[in-house]
């Protein structure tokens, strides 16, 4: 069972645990537009020309090259669906402290998202945290 946390609880964990990380599993374009301040981007899926999700074959490798298995990972997407799937993958890889950010960045009918919670947001491709850079790390 993957724990569900609110955006506020995720922000509090990030403040309390300096080694914790927010893992944004949305597309590079979504991340570039806006994301939680300090987030890392590793898309769990890519969308084909018909907007159908296709698994990112490098997801596991890039995450494992970026975060040790004892990292507290707060996983978010746009609404909380892709991040739930990503959190389950991470748990299967041995990450023990993984939580899904309910409502993700943009919110869902059941939960308010990071953006609407008044939490810190940034945009662009932050150095060392964009997928373009993270995927270059050796395994």
DSSP file (Angstrom, degrees, kcal/mol; ACC not computed):
  #  RESIDUE AA STRUCTURE BP1 BP2  ACC     N-H-->O    O-->H-N    N-H-->O    O-->H-N    TCO  KAPPA ALPHA  PHI   PSI    X-CA   Y-CA   Z-CA
    1    1 A X              0   0    0      0, 0.0     2,-0.5     0, 0.0     0, 0.0   0.000 360.0 360.0 360.0 126.7    0.0    0.0    0.0
    2    2 A X        -     0   0    0     97,-0.0    97,-0.1     1,-0.0    86,-0.1  -0.785 360.0-120.6 -90.1 124.5    1.4    3.4   -1.0
    3    3 A X  E     -a   99   0A   0     95,-0.7    97,-2.7    -2,-0.5     2,-0.5  -0.373  22.0-140.8 -62.7 141.6    0.8    6.2    1.5
    4    4 A X  E     -a  100   0A   0     95,-0.2     2,-0.3    97,-0.1    97,-0.2  -0.906  22.4-177.1-104.8 130.5   -1.2    9.1    0.2
    5    5 A X  E     -a  101   0A   0     95,-2.7    97,-2.3    -2,-0.5     2,-0.1  -0.932  24.2-120.3-126.7 152.4   -0.1   12.6    1.3
    6    6 A X     >  -     0   0    0     -2,-0.3     4,-2.4    95,-0.2     5,-0.2  -0.413  35.1-106.3 -78.4 163.0   -1.5   16.0    0.6
    7    7 A X  H  > S+     0   0    0    105,-0.5     4,-2.6    95,-0.4     5,-0.2   0.893 123.2  53.4 -56.5 -38.5    0.7   18.7   -1.1
    8    8 A X  H  > S+     0   0    0      2,-0.2     4,-2.1     1,-0.2    -1,-0.2   0.904 108.6  48.2 -64.3 -40.8    1.0   20.4    2.3
    9    9 A X  H  > S+     0   0    0      2,-0.2     4,-2.3     1,-0.2    -1,-0.2   0.887 111.2  51.3 -66.0 -38.1    2.2   17.2    4.0
   10   10 A X  H  X S+     0   0    0     -4,-2.4     4,-2.4     2,-0.2    -2,-0.2   0.932 109.7  49.3 -62.9 -45.4    4.7   16.7    1.1
   11   11 A X  H  X S+     0   0    0     -4,-2.6     4,-1.8     1,-0.2    -2,-0.2   0.889 110.5  51.0 -61.6 -39.2    6.0   20.2    1.5
   12   12 A X  H  X S+     0   0    0     -4,-2.1     4,-2.6     2,-0.2    -1,-0.2   0.906 108.9  50.8 -65.3 -41.9    6.4   19.6    5.3
   13   13 A X  H  X S+     0   0    0     -4,-2.3     4,-2.8     1,-0.2     7,-0.2   0.916 109.0  51.8 -60.7 -42.9    8.3   16.4    4.7
   14   14 A X  H  < S+     0   0    0     -4,-2.4    -1,-0.2     1,-0.2    -2,-0.2   0.868 112.7  45.5 -63.1 -36.0   10.6   18.3    2.3
   15   15 A X  H  < S+     0   0    0     -4,-1.8    -2,-0.2    -5,-0.2    -1,-0.2   0.899 117.7  43.3 -70.8 -40.8   11.3   20.9    5.0
   16   16 A X  H  < S+     0   0    0     -4,-2.6     2,-0.6     1,-0.2    -2,-0.2   0.825 116.1  46.1 -76.9 -33.4   11.8   18.3    7.7
   17   17 A X    ><  -     0   0    0     -4,-2.8     3,-1.9    -5,-0.2    -1,-0.2  -0.887  64.1-167.2-117.6 101.2   14.0   15.9    5.8
   18   18 A X  T 3  S+     0   0    0     -2,-0.6    -1,-0.1     1,-0.3    -4,-0.1   0.747  89.6  52.4 -61.1 -23.0   16.7   17.6    3.8
   19   19 A X  T 3  S+     0   0    0      2,-0.1    -1,-0.3     0, 0.0    53,-0.1   0.475  86.3 105.9 -92.7  -1.0   17.5   14.4    1.9
   20   20 A X    <   -     0   0    0     -3,-1.9     2,-0.3    -7,-0.2    53,-0.2  -0.382  55.1-158.0 -72.5 156.9   13.8   13.9    0.8
   21   21 A X  E     -b   73   0A   0     51,-2.6    53,-2.8    -2,-0.1     2,-0.6  -0.997  19.2-133.9-140.8 143.9   12.9   14.6   -2.8
   22   22 A X  E     -b   74   0A   0     -2,-0.3    18,-2.6    16,-0.3     2,-0.7  -0.878  24.2-159.8 -92.3 119.6    9.8   15.5   -4.8
   23   23 A X  E     -bc  75  40A   0     51,-2.7    53,-2.4    -2,-0.6     2,-0.7  -0.901   0.1-159.7-105.4 108.9    9.9   13.4   -8.0
   24   24 A X  E     -bc  76  41A   0     16,-3.5    18,-1.8    -2,-0.7    53,-0.2  -0.801   8.0-174.6 -90.3 116.6    7.6   14.9  -10.7
   25   25 A X        +     0   0    0     51,-2.7    19,-1.8    -2,-0.7    20,-0.6   0.193  44.9 113.5-101.3  16.4    6.7   12.1  -13.1
   26   26 A X  S    S-     0   0    0     50,-0.3    16,-0.0    17,-0.2    -2,-0.0  -0.197  79.0 -74.1 -74.9 175.2    4.9   14.3  -15.6
   27   27 A X     >  -     0   0    0      1,-0.1     4,-2.5    16,-0.1     5,-0.2  -0.205  43.2-108.8 -65.8 162.0    6.1   14.9  -19.1
   28   28 A X  H  > S+     0   0    0      1,-0.2     4,-2.7     2,-0.2     5,-0.2   0.891 120.2  51.9 -59.8 -40.0    9.1   17.2  -19.7
   29   29 A X  H  > S+     0   0    0      2,-0.2     4,-1.8     1,-0.2    -1,-0.2   0.916 110.3  47.5 -65.0 -43.2    6.7   19.9  -21.2
   30   30 A X  H  > S+     0   0    0      1,-0.2     4,-1.6     2,-0.2    -2,-0.2   0.930 114.4  47.4 -61.5 -45.1    4.4   19.8  -18.2
   31   31 A X  H  < S+     0   0    0     -4,-2.5    -2,-0.2     1,-0.2    -1,-0.2   0.919 109.6  52.9 -62.1 -45.3    7.4   20.0  -15.9
   32   32 A X  H  < S+     0   0    0     -4,-2.7    92,-3.4     1,-0.2    -1,-0.2   0.859 105.1  55.7 -61.5 -36.9    8.9   22.9  -17.8
   33   33 A X  H  < S-     0   0    0     -4,-1.8     2,-0.3     1,-0.3    -1,-0.2   0.938 131.0 -32.9 -63.2 -47.9    5.7   24.9  -17.7
   34   34 A X     <  +     0   0    0     -4,-1.6     2,-0.3    -5,-0.1    -1,-0.3  -0.895  65.5 162.6-172.6 144.7    5.5   24.7  -13.8
   35   35 A X  E     -E  122   0B   0     87,-2.6    87,-2.8    -2,-0.3     3,-0.1  -0.973  50.0 -68.8-158.3 163.7    6.4   22.4  -11.0
   36   36 A X  E >   -E  121   0B   0     -2,-0.3     3,-2.2    85,-0.2    85,-0.3  -0.349  65.5 -96.5 -58.0 137.7    7.0   22.3   -7.3
   37   37 A X  T 3  S+     0   0    0     83,-1.9    -1,-0.1     1,-0.3    83,-0.1  -0.348 110.7  17.6 -58.0 130.3   10.1   24.3   -6.4
   38   38 A X  T 3  S+     0   0    0      1,-0.3   -16,-0.3    -3,-0.1    -1,-0.3   0.386  92.5 146.0  90.0  -2.4   13.1   21.9   -6.0
   39   39 A X    <   -     0   0    0     -3,-2.2     2,-0.3   -18,-0.1    -1,-0.3  -0.272  41.6-138.8 -70.4 153.7   11.4   19.0   -7.9
   40   40 A X  E     -c   23   0A   0    -18,-2.6   -16,-3.5     2,-0.1     2,-0.6  -0.845  16.1-137.7-105.4 147.5   13.2   16.5  -10.1
   41   41 A X  E     +c   24   0A   0     88,-2.4     2,-0.3    -2,-0.3   -16,-0.2  -0.933  36.1 150.1-116.7 117.3   11.6   15.3  -13.4
   42   42 A X        -     0   0    0    -18,-1.8   -15,-0.1    -2,-0.6    14,-0.1  -0.838  38.7-139.0-137.4 100.3   11.6   11.7  -14.6
   43   43 A X        -     0   0    0     -2,-0.3   -17,-0.2     1,-0.2   -18,-0.1  -0.333   7.7-159.1 -61.2 135.2    8.6   11.0  -16.7
   44   44 A X  S    S+     0   0    0    -19,-1.8    12,-2.3     1,-0.2     2,-0.3   0.757  78.7  17.0 -84.5 -26.2    7.0    7.6  -16.0
   45   45 A X  E     -F   55   0C   0    -20,-0.6     2,-0.3    10,-0.3    10,-0.2  -0.948  65.9-145.9-137.9 160.3    5.3    7.6  -19.4
   46   46 A X  E     -F   54   0C   0      8,-3.2     8,-3.7    -2,-0.3     2,-0.5  -0.872  23.3-125.5-116.4 157.1    5.6    9.4  -22.7
   47   47 A X  E     -F   53   0C   0     -2,-0.3     6,-0.2     6,-0.2    -2,-0.0  -0.909  19.3-143.2-108.2 131.5    2.6   10.2  -25.0
   48   48 A X    >   -     0   0    0      4,-2.4     3,-2.4    -2,-0.5    -1,-0.0  -0.116  42.9 -80.5 -79.4-175.7    2.6    9.1  -28.6
   49   49 A X  T 3  S+     0   0    0      1,-0.3    -1,-0.1     2,-0.1    -2,-0.0   0.782 134.1  50.7 -59.7 -28.6    1.1   11.2  -31.5
   50   50 A X  T 3  S-     0   0    0      2,-0.1    -1,-0.3     3,-0.0     3,-0.1   0.275 120.3-110.3 -91.7  10.9   -2.4   10.0  -30.5
   51   51 A X    <   +     0   0    0     -3,-2.4     2,-0.4     1,-0.3    -2,-0.1   0.754  69.4 146.6  65.0  27.3   -1.8   11.0  -26.9
   52   52 A X        -     0   0    0      1,-0.0    -4,-2.4     0, 0.0    -1,-0.3  -0.794  53.4-112.1 -90.5 136.2   -1.7    7.4  -25.7
   53   53 A X  E     -F   47   0C   0     -2,-0.4     2,-0.4    -6,-0.2    -6,-0.2  -0.468  31.6-169.3 -71.3 136.2    0.7    6.8  -22.8
   54   54 A X  E     -F   46   0C   0     -8,-3.7    -8,-3.2    -2,-0.2     3,-0.0  -0.995  31.2-105.4-124.2 130.1    3.7    4.7  -23.5
   55   55 A X  E     -F   45   0C   0     -2,-0.4     2,-0.8   -10,-0.2   -10,-0.3  -0.215  29.0-120.9 -54.1 136.9    5.9    3.5  -20.7
   56   56 A X    >   -     0   0    0    -12,-2.3     3,-1.6     1,-0.2     4,-0.3  -0.748  20.3-156.7 -79.1 111.3    9.3    5.3  -20.3
   57   57 A X  T 3  S+     0   0    0     -2,-0.8     4,-0.3     1,-0.3    -1,-0.2   0.679  90.4  49.8 -66.6 -15.2   11.8    2.4  -20.8
   58   58 A X  T 3> S+     0   0    0      1,-0.1     4,-2.7     2,-0.1     5,-0.3   0.370  78.6 103.0-102.2   3.4   14.4    4.4  -18.9
   59   59 A X  H <> S+     0   0    0     -3,-1.6     4,-2.4     1,-0.2     5,-0.2   0.938  84.7  41.9 -53.5 -54.9   12.3    5.3  -15.8
   60   60 A X  H  > S+     0   0    0     -4,-0.3     4,-2.6     1,-0.2    -1,-0.2   0.920 115.6  49.5 -61.1 -45.8   13.8    2.8  -13.4
   61   61 A X  H  > S+     0   0    0     -4,-0.3     4,-1.9     1,-0.2    -1,-0.2   0.921 112.8  46.3 -60.7 -45.9   17.4    3.3  -14.6
   62   62 A X  H  X S+     0   0    0     -4,-2.7     4,-1.1     2,-0.2    -1,-0.2   0.914 113.6  47.9 -67.3 -42.6   17.2    7.1  -14.3
   63   63 A X  H >X S+     0   0    0     -4,-2.4     4,-2.9    -5,-0.3     3,-0.7   0.940 113.0  48.4 -62.6 -45.3   15.6    7.1  -10.9
   64   64 A X  H 3< S+     0   0    0     -4,-2.6    -1,-0.2     1,-0.2    -2,-0.2   0.826 111.2  50.5 -66.3 -30.3   18.1    4.5   -9.5
   65   65 A X  H 3< S+     0   0    0     -4,-1.9    -1,-0.2    -5,-0.2    -2,-0.2   0.696 118.3  39.9 -76.5 -18.5   21.0    6.6  -10.9
   66   66 A X  H << S+     0   0    0     -4,-1.1     2,-0.4    -3,-0.7    -2,-0.2   0.817 117.4  37.4 -98.8 -38.0   19.6    9.7   -9.2
   67   67 A X  S  < S-     0   0    0     -4,-2.9    -1,-0.2    -5,-0.2     2,-0.0  -0.965  72.1-130.0-126.1 129.1   18.3    8.6   -5.8
   68   68 A X    >   -     0   0    0     -2,-0.4     3,-2.0     1,-0.1    -3,-0.1  -0.376  37.7-107.2 -65.3 155.8   19.7    6.0   -3.4
   69   69 A X  T 3  S+     0   0    0      1,-0.3    27,-1.1    -5,-0.1    28,-0.4   0.638 117.1  61.2 -64.8 -13.4   17.0    3.5   -2.2
   70   70 A X  T 3  S+     0   0    0     25,-0.1    -1,-0.3    26,-0.1     2,-0.2   0.353  77.8 118.4 -93.6   8.1   16.8    5.1    1.3
   71   71 A X    <   -     0   0    0     -3,-2.0     2,-0.8     1,-0.1    26,-0.4  -0.533  70.0-125.0 -72.1 134.8   15.7    8.4   -0.2
   72   72 A X        -     0   0    0     -2,-0.2   -51,-2.6   -53,-0.1     2,-0.5  -0.748  34.1-162.2 -78.0 114.1   12.2    9.6    1.0
   73   73 A X  E     -bd  21  98A   0     24,-2.8    26,-2.4    -2,-0.8     2,-0.7  -0.893  17.4-165.3-108.8 126.2   10.5   10.1   -2.4
   74   74 A X  E     -bd  22  99A   0    -53,-2.8   -51,-2.7    -2,-0.5     2,-0.5  -0.942  20.4-156.8-105.6 110.8    7.3   12.2   -2.7
   75   75 A X  E     +bd  23 100A   0     24,-3.1    26,-3.0    -2,-0.7     2,-0.3  -0.793  18.6 168.2-101.8 125.4    6.0   11.3   -6.1
   76   76 A X  E     +b   24   0A   0    -53,-2.4   -51,-2.7    -2,-0.5   -50,-0.3  -0.943  12.7 165.0-135.1 155.8    3.6   13.6   -8.0
   77   77 A X        -     0   0    0     24,-0.4    28,-2.8    -2,-0.3    29,-0.2  -0.409  62.1 -62.3-137.0-143.3    2.1   14.1  -11.4
   78   78 A X  S    S-     0   0    0     26,-0.3    28,-2.2    27,-0.2    29,-1.0   0.911 124.8  -4.2 -80.2 -43.8   -0.8   16.3  -12.6
   79   79 A X  S    S-     0   0    0     27,-0.2    24,-1.1    25,-0.2    25,-0.2   0.527 104.3 -92.8-128.6 -11.5   -3.6   14.7  -10.6
   80   80 A X  S  > S+     0   0    0     23,-0.3     4,-0.8    22,-0.2    24,-0.1   0.372  98.9  97.6 114.4  -3.5   -2.1   11.8   -8.7
   81   81 A X  H  > S+     0   0    0      2,-0.2     4,-1.8     3,-0.1     3,-0.2   0.953  86.8  39.8 -83.5 -54.9   -2.8    8.9  -11.2
   82   82 A X  H  > S+     0   0    0      1,-0.2     4,-2.5     2,-0.2     5,-0.2   0.887 115.7  54.5 -60.8 -37.5    0.6    8.6  -13.0
   83   83 A X  H  > S+     0   0    0      2,-0.2     4,-2.8     1,-0.2    -1,-0.2   0.845 103.2  55.0 -68.2 -32.4    2.4    9.2   -9.7
   84   84 A X  H  X S+     0   0    0     -4,-0.8     4,-1.9     2,-0.2    -1,-0.2   0.940 110.6  46.3 -62.4 -45.8    0.5    6.3   -8.0
   85   85 A X  H  X S+     0   0    0     -4,-1.8     4,-1.9     1,-0.2    -2,-0.2   0.925 113.8  48.6 -60.9 -45.4    1.7    4.0  -10.8
   86   86 A X  H  X S+     0   0    0     -4,-2.5     4,-2.7     1,-0.2    -2,-0.2   0.899 108.5  53.8 -62.5 -41.3    5.3    5.4  -10.5
   87   87 A X  H  X S+     0   0    0     -4,-2.8     4,-2.4     1,-0.2    -1,-0.2   0.885 107.1  51.6 -62.1 -38.6    5.2    4.9   -6.7
   88   88 A X  H  X S+     0   0    0     -4,-1.9     4,-1.8     2,-0.2    -1,-0.2   0.896 109.9  49.2 -65.1 -39.8    4.3    1.3   -7.1
   89   89 A X  H  X S+     0   0    0     -4,-1.9     4,-1.1     2,-0.2    -2,-0.2   0.936 111.2  50.0 -62.0 -46.4    7.2    0.8   -9.5
   90   90 A X  H ><>S+     0   0    0     -4,-2.7     5,-2.1     1,-0.2     3,-0.5   0.896 108.0  52.4 -61.9 -41.1    9.6    2.5   -7.1
   91   91 A X  H ><5S+     0   0    0     -4,-2.4     3,-1.5     1,-0.2    -1,-0.2   0.905 107.0  53.2 -60.8 -40.5    8.4    0.3   -4.2
   92   92 A X  H 3<5S+     0   0    0     -4,-1.8    -1,-0.2     1,-0.3    -2,-0.2   0.733 104.0  57.6 -67.5 -21.0    9.0   -2.8   -6.3
   93   93 A X  T <<5S-     0   0    0     -4,-1.1    -1,-0.3    -3,-0.5    -2,-0.2   0.492 128.3 -96.4 -86.1  -4.1   12.6   -1.5   -6.9
   94   94 A X  T < 5S+     0   0    0     -3,-1.5     2,-0.5    -4,-0.4    -3,-0.2   0.471  73.5 146.3 104.2   2.3   13.2   -1.4   -3.2
   95   95 A X      < -     0   0    0     -5,-2.1    -1,-0.3     1,-0.2     3,-0.2  -0.633  25.6-172.6 -72.0 123.0   12.5    2.2   -2.3
   96   96 A X        +     0   0    0    -27,-1.1     2,-0.9    -2,-0.5    -1,-0.2   0.805  69.4  53.7 -91.3 -32.2   11.0    2.0    1.2
   97   97 A X  S    S+     0   0    0    -28,-0.4   -24,-2.8   -26,-0.4     2,-0.4  -0.709  71.8 143.0-110.7  81.7    9.9    5.5    1.8
   98   98 A X  E     + d   0  73A   0     -2,-0.9   -95,-0.7    -3,-0.2     2,-0.4  -0.975  21.5 179.7-123.5 129.8    7.6    6.4   -1.1
   99   99 A X  E     -ad   3  74A   0    -26,-2.4   -24,-3.1    -2,-0.4     2,-0.5  -0.977  23.7-132.2-129.7 144.9    4.5    8.5   -1.0
  100  100 A X  E     -ad   4  75A   0    -97,-2.7   -95,-2.7    -2,-0.4     2,-1.1  -0.824  20.8-131.7 -93.1 131.2    2.0    9.5   -3.6
  101  101 A X  E >   -a    5   0A   0    -26,-3.0     3,-2.1    -2,-0.5   -24,-0.4  -0.732  25.6-138.1 -84.7 102.4    1.1   13.2   -3.6
  102  102 A X  T 3  S+     0   0    0    -97,-2.3   -95,-0.4    -2,-1.1   -22,-0.2  -0.390  88.5  18.3 -62.6 131.1   -2.7   13.1   -3.8
  103  103 A X  T 3> S-     0   0    0    -24,-1.1     4,-2.7     4,-0.1    -1,-0.3   0.237  97.1-150.8  88.8 -14.3   -4.0   15.7   -6.2
  104  104 A X  T <4  -     0   0    0     -3,-2.1    10,-2.5   -25,-0.2   -26,-0.3  -0.095  51.4 -39.1  51.5-141.2   -0.5   16.0   -7.7
  105  105 A X  T  4 S+     0   0    0    -28,-2.8    10,-2.3     8,-0.3    11,-0.5   0.883 141.4  32.1 -85.4 -43.1    0.4   19.4   -9.2
  106  106 A X  T  4 S-     0   0    0    -28,-2.2     7,-0.3   -29,-0.2   -27,-0.2   0.577 105.8-120.6 -98.0 -10.0   -2.9   20.4  -10.8
  107  107 A X     <  -     0   0    0     -4,-2.7     2,-0.3   -29,-1.0     5,-0.2  -0.137  17.0-128.5  94.9 167.0   -5.5   18.8   -8.5
  108  108 A X        -     0   0    0      3,-3.1     3,-0.5    -4,-0.1     5,-0.1  -0.882  37.3 -91.1-144.1 172.4   -8.2   16.3   -9.0
  109  109 A X  S    S+     0   0    0     -2,-0.3     3,-0.1     1,-0.2   -30,-0.0   0.821 128.0  41.6 -58.8 -27.6  -11.9   16.1   -8.1
  110  110 A X  S    S+     0   0    0      1,-0.2     2,-0.3     2,-0.0    -1,-0.2   0.642 121.5  28.0 -94.8 -15.9  -10.9   14.5   -4.8
  111  111 A X  S    S-     0   0    0     -3,-0.5    -3,-3.1   -32,-0.1     2,-0.2  -1.000  72.6-116.9-151.5 143.8   -7.9   16.6   -3.8
  112  112 A X        -     0   0    0     -2,-0.3  -105,-0.5    -5,-0.2    -5,-0.2  -0.577  39.1-129.0 -76.3 141.9   -6.4   20.0   -4.2
  113  113 A X     >  -     0   0    0     -7,-0.3     4,-0.7    -2,-0.2    -8,-0.3  -0.299  22.9 -98.6 -89.3 174.5   -3.1   20.1   -6.0
  114  114 A X  T >4>S+     0   0    0    -10,-2.5     5,-1.3     1,-0.2     3,-1.1   0.912 120.0  53.6 -55.7 -48.8    0.3   21.7   -5.2
  115  115 A X  G >45S+     0   0    0    -10,-2.3     3,-1.0     1,-0.3    -1,-0.2   0.903 111.7  43.7 -57.7 -45.3   -0.4   24.7   -7.4
  116  116 A X  G 345S+     0   0    0    -11,-0.5    -1,-0.3     1,-0.2    -2,-0.2   0.500 100.7  71.0 -82.5  -2.9   -3.7   25.6   -5.8
  117  117 A X  G <<5S-     0   0    0     -3,-1.1    -1,-0.2    -4,-0.7    -2,-0.2   0.449 109.5-115.9 -90.2  -0.7   -2.3   25.0   -2.3
  118  118 A X  T < 5 +     0   0    0     -3,-1.0     2,-0.1    -4,-0.3    -3,-0.1   0.707  65.0 147.6  76.5  19.5   -0.2   28.1   -2.5
  119  119 A X      < -     0   0    0     -5,-1.3    -1,-0.2     1,-0.1    -2,-0.1  -0.473  59.2 -74.1 -87.4 161.9    3.0   26.2   -2.2
  120  120 A X        -     0   0    0     -2,-0.1   -83,-1.9   -83,-0.1     2,-0.3  -0.282  54.4-175.9 -62.4 133.0    6.3   27.3   -3.9
  121  121 A X  E     +E   36   0B   0    -85,-0.3     2,-0.3    -3,-0.1   -85,-0.2  -0.932   8.5 178.1-128.7 148.9    6.3   26.8   -7.7
  122  122 A X  E     -E   35   0B   0    -87,-2.8   -87,-2.6    -2,-0.3     2,-0.3  -0.898  11.8-148.5-139.7 172.0    9.0   27.3  -10.4
  123  123 A X        +     0   0    0     -2,-0.3   -90,-0.2   -89,-0.2   -91,-0.2  -0.842  48.9  45.3-135.9 174.1    9.3   26.8  -14.1
  124  124 A X  S    S-     0   0    0    -92,-3.4     2,-0.7    -2,-0.3    -2,-0.1  -0.429  96.5 -51.1  91.2-167.2   11.9   25.9  -16.7
  125  125 A X        -     0   0    0     -2,-0.1     5,-0.1     5,-0.1    -1,-0.1  -0.846  57.4-149.6-111.8  91.1   14.5   23.2  -16.7
  126  126 A X    >>  -     0   0    0     -2,-0.7     3,-2.1   -87,-0.1     4,-1.0  -0.361  29.8 -97.4 -65.6 137.3   16.4   23.6  -13.4
  127  127 A X  T 34 S+     0   0    0      1,-0.3    -1,-0.1     2,-0.2     0, 0.0  -0.279 106.1   7.0 -55.6 131.4   20.1   22.6  -13.5
  128  128 A X  T 34 S+     0   0    0     -3,-0.1    -1,-0.3     1,-0.1    -2,-0.1   0.412 124.1  67.2  79.2  -1.6   20.6   19.0  -12.2
  129  129 A X  T <4 S+     0   0    0     -3,-2.1   -88,-2.4   -89,-0.1    -2,-0.2   0.447  71.0 100.2-128.3  -4.4   16.9   18.3  -11.9
  130  130 A X  S >X S-     0   0    0     -4,-1.0     4,-2.9   -90,-0.2     3,-0.6  -0.533  76.7-122.4 -82.9 152.4   15.6   18.3  -15.5
  131  131 A X  H 3> S+     0   0    0      1,-0.2     4,-2.6     2,-0.2     5,-0.2   0.878 111.0  63.9 -60.4 -37.1   15.0   14.9  -17.2
  132  132 A X  H 34 S+     0   0    0      1,-0.2    -1,-0.2     2,-0.2     4,-0.2   0.879 113.3  33.9 -54.7 -39.5   17.4   16.0  -20.0
  133  133 A X  H X4 S+     0   0    0     -3,-0.6     3,-1.4     2,-0.1     4,-0.4   0.898 115.6  54.4 -82.1 -44.0   20.2   16.1  -17.5
  134  134 A X  H >< S+     0   0    0     -4,-2.9     3,-1.5     1,-0.3    -2,-0.2   0.861 101.6  58.4 -62.1 -35.5   19.1   13.2  -15.3
  135  135 A X  T 3< S+     0   0    0     -4,-2.6    -1,-0.3     1,-0.3    -2,-0.1   0.649  97.6  63.5 -71.1 -11.7   18.9   10.7  -18.1
  136  136 A X  T <  S+     0   0    0     -3,-1.4    -1,-0.3    -5,-0.2    -2,-0.2   0.595  78.4 108.3 -84.1 -11.9   22.6   11.4  -18.9
  137  137 A X  S <  S-     0   0    0     -3,-1.5   -72,-0.1    -4,-0.4     2,-0.1  -0.404  77.7-112.1 -67.6 139.5   23.7   10.0  -15.6
  138  138 A X              0   0    0      1,-0.1    -1,-0.1   -73,-0.1    -2,-0.1  -0.410 360.0 360.0 -69.7 149.7   25.5    6.7  -15.7
  139  139 A X              0   0    0     -2,-0.1    -1,-0.1   -73,-0.0    -2,-0.1   0.480 360.0 360.0 -67.0 360.0   23.6    3.7  -14.2
